[in-house]
Amino acid sequence: MAATKLDGPHLPGLLGDTLDWPFFEDRHRRFAAELSAWADATLPGLPHDDVDAACRARVTALGEGGFLRAVVPEAYGGLNPALDVRTLCLAREILAARDGLADFSFAMQGLGTGAITVAGSDALKQRILPGVCEGARIAAFALSEKEAGSDVAAMATTATPDGNGHVRIDGEKSWISNGGIADHYVVFARTGEAPGARGLSAFLVEADNPGLSVTERIEVIAPHPLATLRFEACRVPVENRIGGPGDGFKVAMATLDIFRSTVGAAALGFARRALHETISHASTRKLFGGTLGDLQLSQAAIADSAAEVDAAALLVYRAAWTKDRGAARVTREAALAKLVATENAQSVIDRAVQIHGGLGVTKGVKVEELYREIRALRIYEGASEVQKVVIARDLLKAKS
């Protein structure tokens, strides 16, 4: 069954009212209109069957369209003087509402170079960022390990001095997005300057670097390129370090501080699309002499979903606006945005599936796809349970 076609940013429930909020400037409204029109014209024609080819095609298309300029600063070919989190969130919301892989491809170009933007040397920025925004270089962020997902301090991958201005990286990273298709990885490893999270450093590792191999491709419920990476005597120039020695945790958190809100924005895009599909189906499905939408239980479900969508949108764009206004950290705001947006989207999409009945669990129907897409967002870049800890600790610290 073909997905409902969206033809612009001002359909009911899709961005229209949000863009009138005071969080946004005219440049954001122009960007949203241009990306929405481009996405509707371009994304349906891109490949979908092979996940690697599909992601490569989307990175190329987003680069050619000029939209990857949003993920790097202006000095290196980007759109804005610094990363503008509202623009990043709008892009993810718009793309997610239409095509989950397009959102994934856009997001990873940003996350996979965010550390370089935040803390990389000018030489690294000049070498990497222009190709990323042109869509000629695919980026990846390698932080997670099988025994160190939410607990970064438990990281076992090491980087030790190896003479002649190099370090040797040994260890394994898992659940790495773009693993197997990336041109470079931002890799976090233990360098031992201090115990726990304070003894980590970040390095740029090219995909063809000797000693780096892809040992497993991981299949998940919503197909995306994920892999396990192994580092065995992988020698990397010290000049590829991002930030100072022992700054890896700080670099990772600064990067996530920017991009965590955008995960909420992607969830918001999925939720908006689910609500759109729910309203369309309820308005046309004939039942008991009327439509499904005439039933009060259906109306209650639609109202609950509309409230959850707006609540998520307010938190997502509050966090983005706060960061763009110059806040050094938006840890609590970003955690609230991600937590509420992803949890609310799961509820909205679940209702959409229920209202669609048997269609809702039929492969090829949009709400079935959304049901698979949303689940991972409650886990990656900090699971919901971790976000609750972050929020509570921040509030308790403020009162102490």
Secondary structure as the mmCIF struct_conf table of DSSP 4:
data_model
#
loop_
_struct_conf.conf_type_id
_struct_conf.id
_struct_conf.beg_label_comp_id
_struct_conf.beg_label_asym_id
_struct_conf.beg_label_seq_id
_struct_conf.end_label_comp_id
_struct_conf.end_label_asym_id
_struct_conf.end_label_seq_id
HELX_LH_PP_P HELX_LH_PP_P1 ALA A 2 LEU A 6
TURN_TY1_P TURN_TY1_P1 PRO A 9 HIS A 10
BEND BEND1 LEU A 11 LEU A 11
TURN_TY1_P TURN_TY1_P2 PRO A 12 GLY A 13
BEND BEND2 LEU A 14 LEU A 15
TURN_TY1_P TURN_TY1_P3 GLY A 16 ASP A 17
HELX_RH_3T_P HELX_RH_3T_P1 THR A 18 ASP A 20
BEND BEND3 TRP A 21 TRP A 21
TURN_TY1_P TURN_TY1_P4 PRO A 22 PHE A 23
HELX_RH_AL_P HELX_RH_AL_P1 ASP A 26 THR A 42
HELX_RH_3T_P HELX_RH_3T_P2 LEU A 43 GLY A 45
BEND BEND4 LEU A 46 LEU A 46
BEND BEND5 ASP A 49 ASP A 50
HELX_RH_AL_P HELX_RH_AL_P2 VAL A 51 GLU A 64
TURN_TY1_P TURN_TY1_P5 GLY A 65 GLY A 66
HELX_RH_3T_P HELX_RH_3T_P3 PHE A 67 VAL A 71
BEND BEND6 VAL A 72 VAL A 72
STRN STRN1 PRO A 73 PRO A 73
HELX_RH_3T_P HELX_RH_3T_P4 GLU A 74 TYR A 76
TURN_TY1_P TURN_TY1_P6 GLY A 77 GLY A 77
BEND BEND7 LEU A 79 LEU A 79
STRN STRN2 ASN A 80 ASN A 80
BEND BEND8 PRO A 81 ALA A 82
HELX_RH_AL_P HELX_RH_AL_P3 VAL A 85 ARG A 98
HELX_RH_AL_P HELX_RH_AL_P4 GLY A 100 ALA A 119
HELX_RH_AL_P HELX_RH_AL_P5 ASP A 122 GLU A 134
TURN_TY1_P TURN_TY1_P7 GLY A 135 GLY A 135
BEND BEND9 ALA A 136 ARG A 137
STRN STRN3 ALA A 139 ALA A 142
STRN STRN4 GLU A 145 GLU A 145
TURN_TY1_P TURN_TY1_P8 LYS A 146 GLU A 147
STRN STRN5 ALA A 148 ALA A 148
BEND BEND10 GLY A 149 SER A 150
HELX_RH_3T_P HELX_RH_3T_P5 VAL A 152 ALA A 154
STRN STRN6 THR A 158 PRO A 161
BEND BEND11 GLY A 163 GLY A 163
TURN_TY1_P TURN_TY1_P9 ASN A 164 GLY A 165
STRN STRN7 HIS A 166 SER A 177
TURN_TY1_P TURN_TY1_P10 ASN A 178 ILE A 181
BEND BEND12 ASP A 183 ASP A 183
STRN STRN8 HIS A 184 ARG A 190
BEND BEND13 GLU A 193 PRO A 195
HELX_RH_3T_P HELX_RH_3T_P6 GLY A 196 GLY A 199
STRN STRN9 LEU A 200 GLU A 206
TURN_TY1_P TURN_TY1_P11 ALA A 207 ASP A 208
TURN_TY1_P TURN_TY1_P12 PRO A 210 GLY A 211
STRN STRN10 LEU A 212 ILE A 218
HELX_LH_PP_P HELX_LH_PP_P2 GLU A 219 GLU A 219
BEND BEND14 ILE A 221 ALA A 222
STRN STRN11 LEU A 226 PRO A 237
HELX_RH_3T_P HELX_RH_3T_P7 VAL A 238 ASN A 240
STRN STRN12 ARG A 241 ILE A 242
BEND BEND15 GLY A 243 GLY A 244
TURN_TY1_P TURN_TY1_P13 PRO A 245 GLY A 246
HELX_RH_AL_P HELX_RH_AL_P6 GLY A 248 THR A 284
STRN STRN13 LYS A 286 LEU A 287
TURN_TY1_P TURN_TY1_P14 PHE A 288 GLY A 289
STRN STRN14 GLY A 290 THR A 291
HELX_RH_3T_P HELX_RH_3T_P8 LEU A 292 ASP A 294
BEND BEND16 LEU A 295 LEU A 295
HELX_RH_AL_P HELX_RH_AL_P7 GLN A 296 ASP A 324
TURN_TY1_P TURN_TY1_P15 ARG A 325 GLY A 326
BEND BEND17 ALA A 328 ALA A 328
HELX_RH_AL_P HELX_RH_AL_P8 THR A 331 HIS A 356
HELX_RH_3T_P HELX_RH_3T_P9 GLY A 357 VAL A 361
BEND BEND18 THR A 362 THR A 362
TURN_TY1_P TURN_TY1_P16 LYS A 363 GLY A 364
BEND BEND19 VAL A 365 VAL A 365
HELX_RH_AL_P HELX_RH_AL_P9 LYS A 366 ARG A 375
HELX_RH_3T_P HELX_RH_3T_P10 ALA A 376 ARG A 378
TURN_TY1_P TURN_TY1_P17 ILE A 379 GLU A 381
BEND BEND20 GLY A 382 GLY A 382
HELX_RH_AL_P HELX_RH_AL_P10 SER A 384 LYS A 399
#
